[in-house]
Amino acid sequence: MPSSGDRGLDGTTAQTHAQGTTVVMDFTSSHYTALQNGYVLANNSIAASMLATGAILLGSVVYTSTNSTGSTSPVQLTGVTSTVTIPAGGRKTLILLHCPSVANTNANRTSFLSIWDGVVGSGTQLQSAQVSTTNAAANNPVTAFALVTPAAGSKTYNAGYQTDGAGTLAVNASSTAPVIMMVFAI
């Protein structure tokens, strides 16, 4: 659209008017398009209805099977991986990982849930959350968040888990209580 003060907008013919004549500016098709596309919204925002689904939620995984490990080093939480395309522009990315039920066969153990950029154990660990079990097989939820500003392009985020010592750590999941990982551009 031309800047304010221009006449003859969007293919209309500029008109002259005698001094004192009331002049009304009618909306043209480009005004409606600008409103629909959010161009005229304040604060560098855009109407939610104009965002593509992938513009906010970049990827997600819902995993419904139980994983177990006795490892004291981080290992891949099977099935909990998300490959996404990071948009250009330097937006922050939020990775959310939630496990509704973590248990250890031994009492007084600490269990760790982690978020990785790349391969668990050799990539970059972005976050770690922990929960302590006061009795054997106590079920506890664990949630981890990571906030990063990655370069544009393809990224693979993975979930890792480990225990601090003896016993077997189980990340319990089902169709009604799944492990969820979501990746958002914010």
C-alpha positions, 0 to 999 in steps of 0.5 A: 500500500502507498504511504499515507497522504497518497491519492489514487490508491490501489488503481483508483483515479486521483480526484480533485475536490473544491475547498470545503468539500467533504471527502470520504475515504472508502476501504479498498481490497488491499485494506481488507487484505491487510486486515486479514493478514494482520499487517495493521496489528500493533506490537509486531503481532499477527492474528492467530488465525493467520499462523500456520500450524507449524509456526508455533508447534514445530513438532511433538511426540506422544509415547505410550510404552514403558521404558526401563534402564539401570544405567547411571549414564544418560540413555535414549528414552526409546521412542521420544525423539522429535526432528523439527525445522527451526524457522529463520529469524532467531526465534527462541525454541521451547522444548517441553518433556513430561513423564507422568510416572517415574519409578525405581525398584530401590528406595532412596534413588534419584532419577533423571530425565534429560533433553538433548540436542542430538544423540543422547550421551554424545549430543548437547544436553540442554536440560536435566530434571530429577526426582527422588524416590523415598520408597521402592516403586513410588511413581512420581511425575517429572517435567523438564523444559529447555529454552534455546535459540538454535540456528535455522534448519533441521534439529533433532531433540531427544529425551534421555533418562538415567538413575543415580545407582542401584535399581531399575528406573522405569518411565511408565507410560500408557495411552491415558498417561503418555510421555509427551515431548513438544517443540515450540517456536516462541 
